[in-house]
Amino acid sequence: MSATTNVVADPVASAHVGRKSRRSVNTFPLVAPSVIVLVLWMIVPLAMTLWFSFQRYNLIVPTIQGFAGWENYEYLVTDPALWTAMKNTLLLVGWVLALTVALGVLLAILLDQDFWGRGVARLFVIAPFFIMPTVSALIWKNLLMHPVNGLFAWITSSLGLGRIDWFASLPLTSIIMIVAWQWVPFATLILLTAIQSLDEEQKEAARMDGAGPLAMFWFIILPHLGRAISVVIMIETIFFLSIFAEILVTTAGGPGLASTNLAFLIYQRALLEFDVGSASAGGVIAIILANIVAIFLVRSVARNLDA
């Protein structure tokens, strides 16, 4: 009787011991290196930026050093260039988001249709996203928007509208067009994937009930894309707040401050004026702005995911 009981109980006991032993394994030594690297990767640059933002540190005048207190922040806040850069940053982010989401939805709907050469069309639509920002800016600057030899100049002159010097007369608009062209493929790819997950039976039922194309889009497709649009907005906003290469290659922030955003203003203070203290204070302000935007975006995305 006892032998039989032991035979029956042994598998249960062994399984219990196995679960207990797995729970008692300390995995921290395995995770610790990655955690330490990530913490150092984030904390060290942030700590150095905070430190330099409270220091008098100008590479042109190395003799002036020491603790500056809030002087760097006061100088930035009272400088009109900061508010112009912040306004340009918000305009740039807002307009590019609007263009990429609107065009992304349109292209996603078109590419979801069944037509000859759809695979090639999808490839050409997505291709601009894989071009480096510097190369993209050079293409637009020298081949499309050049006031003499550019494609746009030839088109406008052929229509009798004259030649437009885009980067001199419409600098911020030019940057918006370049960035939107590069990021429309990303929005299209995400939204196309979301559309393809839409139930075909639901669409067929709507057609049988007499729903036209506009009704299908407004009441079925657009609500279905709500979550995907929120994700696109969140991801793109994070990148658009730090747009730099397109501005450096095309307008260099000019004319004046017409196309200077916050990231380019920090670059000017750090690497053109060599004022590390002021540039670090600008970096802290940029971090605060990015976190404020991120809080609203994360809450919006979470709301859409819970809906």
N, C-alpha and C positions, 0 to 999 in steps of 0.2 A: 504493500500500500504506500509506504513512504517513498519507495523508488519511483513508483508511478507518479506520485505528486511532484517529486523533484524534476522528473523529465518534462512534465507539463509546465512547471513554474520556471524552469531555466530560460526558455526563450523570452518570456515576459521580463524576467529580471535582467537578462542581458540587454534587451532593447532599452530598458529604463536606465541601465548603467551607461549605455552608449549615448543616449540623449543627454544625460547628466555630464558626461565627459566632454561632449561637444559644447555644451553651454559653458563649461568651466574653462575652456581654452581662451587664453588672453590674446586677442587679435591686435591689441594696440601697437606692439612692436612692428607689425606688418604695415599698419596704416600710418604710423608716426612719421616716417621719412617724407611721404607725400604731403601730409598736413603741415609739417615744418617748412617744407619748400614753398607751399602755397602761402602760408602766413608771412614768411620772409619776403616773398615776391610782392605781396600787397602792402605789408606794414612798413617795411624799410623805406620804399620811395615816398609813401605818405608821410612818414615821420620826418624824413629829410625835407620834404616840401614845406611842412608846417614849421620846421626849424628855420629854414632860410627865409620864410615869409616874415619872420620877426627879427631879421638881421639886416644891418646895412652892409650889403654885399654887392658892389659894383666892380666888375673886372677892369673897367677903364680907370677907376680911382681906387686902387687896392689899399691905400692908406686909410680910407674912411671905413672903419669896421665897428662892430659892437652891436649891442642890443638896440633895436629900433622901436620896440613896442608895437603900437598900432599905426605907425607912420606910413608903412607901405600900403596898408588897407585904406587909410584916410586919403592918401595920394591917388589911389585907384578910384575910389568912390567919387571923389571930386573931379576926376578927369572925365571930360565929355566923351573921350574915345572909348571908355569902358561901356557907357550906355549905348553908344552907336554900335559897338561890336555886339552887345547883347541883343539889340533890336535886329541887327542883320542876322544873327544866329537864329532867332525865333522865326523871322521871315523865311530864312532859308529852309529851316526844318519844316515849317508849316506848309510852304508851297510845294516842296519836293514830296512830302507825305501825300498831299492832296493829288498831285499828278500821278505818282506811282500807284496809289490805290485805285484811282479812277481808271487809268489806262490798264492797270493790271487786271481789274475786273473785266473790262471790255475785251482784252486779248485772251483772257482765260475762257470767256464764253465763246469767242470765235474759234479758238483752238480746240474747244471741246466738240465742235461740230465735225461731222464726217465728210471730208472732202479729199480730193486727190492731192498728194504731196503734203499731207498733214505733218508727217514726221520731219520732213525738211523744213517746213514752216516753223515748227516748234524749235528746231535746232537754231535757226536764224534769229528767232525772237529771244532765246535764252543766251545766245553767244556773247552779247555785250557785257554780261555780268562777269565774265571770266577775263576781261581786259583790265589791266592794272590802271588805277586812277590816273597816274602820270601819263601813260600812253593815251588813255582816253582824252585827257585834257589837251594833249598835243595834237591829236587828230582833229578835235573841234577847233582848236586855235588856228592851225595852219591849213587845213583842208576844207573846213566848212564855214568858219566865221571870219576868215581873213578878209579885211575890207577891200582888197584889190583882187586877189587870186582865189578867194573862197567860193564854194558852191552857192552859198546864200547871196553873196554879192552879185554873182552872175544872174541868179534868179530875179533878184529885186531890180537890177539894172535892165534886164530883159522886159520886165513889166513896167518900166518907166518910173520906178519908185526911188531910184538912186541907190547908192551903195551905203550900207550901214556899218559903222565901226562899232561892233557889238560891245567890245570890252572897254571902250571909252564912253559910249553913250548909255549902254544898258549893262553895266558890269554885273550886278547882282542877278539880273534876269538871265544872263549868259551862264553864270555858275549854276543856277537852278536848272537850266536846260541840260547842262552837261551831267550833273549828278542824277537828275531824273532819268535821263537816257540810260545811264549805267545801272540804275536800281529798279527800273520797270521790269526787267526779266526776273528778278528775285521775287517780286510781288506776283508776277504772272505764274511762276512755277508753284508757289505755295497755294495760290487761289485755284489754279487748275487742278491741283491734287485734291483740294477740298470739293470742287465741283464734281470730280469723278467719283467721289464717295456718296453723292446724292442718289437716293433710291430712284431708279428708272420707273418703277411702278407708280411712284408718287407723281412724277412728271407726266406719265401717260394718263393717269387719272385726271390730272388738271386739264390736259388737252381734250379729253373726252367730255369734260364739263364745259368746254368752250372757252377756256382761258387762252388769250392771245399772248404774243411774245412779251409785251410790256407787263401784263399781269403775271406771267410766269416768272419774269425777272424780279418784280417787286415783292411778290407774296411767297415765292418758293425759293428762288436762287439766292437772293440777297439775304434773307434771314438765315439761310443755311451757311452763308459765308461769314456770318458775324464773328465767330470765334477766330477763323483764319485771318480776317482783316485785323482783329485786335492783336494777334501775334505778329503780323507783318508790321503794324504800327510800332509795337514795342521794340522789335529788333531793329527796324530802320532808324528809329529815333536815337537809339544808343549810338549808332554809327554817324548819323547826321550831325550830332552835337560836336563831333571832332573832325569835321571836314577840313582838310588842310591842303592836300596835294593839288587839287584842282585850282585852288586860289593861288597857290605859289606859282604854278606853271603859267597861268593865264593873266591874271590881273595884279598879282603881288599885293592884294588888299586895296588897290586903288580903283579909280582915281581918288586920291585922298584916303578917306575911310569908307568909301562907298560899298566896297565888297569885303571889308574886314570883319571876320567873325571872331568869337572869343578865342578859339584855338590859334588863329593867326595873330591876334593881338599878343598873346602870351609868347609866341615865337618871336615877334618883333622886339618885345621887351627883353627877352633872354638872349637871343643870338644876334640881334642887330644893334640894340642899345646896351647890351651886356649888363643889364640891371637884373641880377639874379633875385634879389629880394623882392622887387616889384613883380617880376614874372612869377615867383612862387606864390605871392599873394593872389595873383590872377588865377593860378592853378587851383588854389583852395576855393576861390569863388566859383570856378568852373565845376569843381567837385560837388559843391553845395547845390548848384543849379541842376547838375545831372541827377543828383539824388532826389531833389524835389520832383523833377519830371518823372523819374523812375517810380517813385511812390504812387503817383497818380496813374501811371501806365499799368503797374502791377495790379493795383486795385481794380482798374477797368477790366483787365484781362481776367482776373479772378471772378469778377462779377459775371462776365460772359460765359466763363466755364461752368459756373454754378447754375446759370439760367437753364 
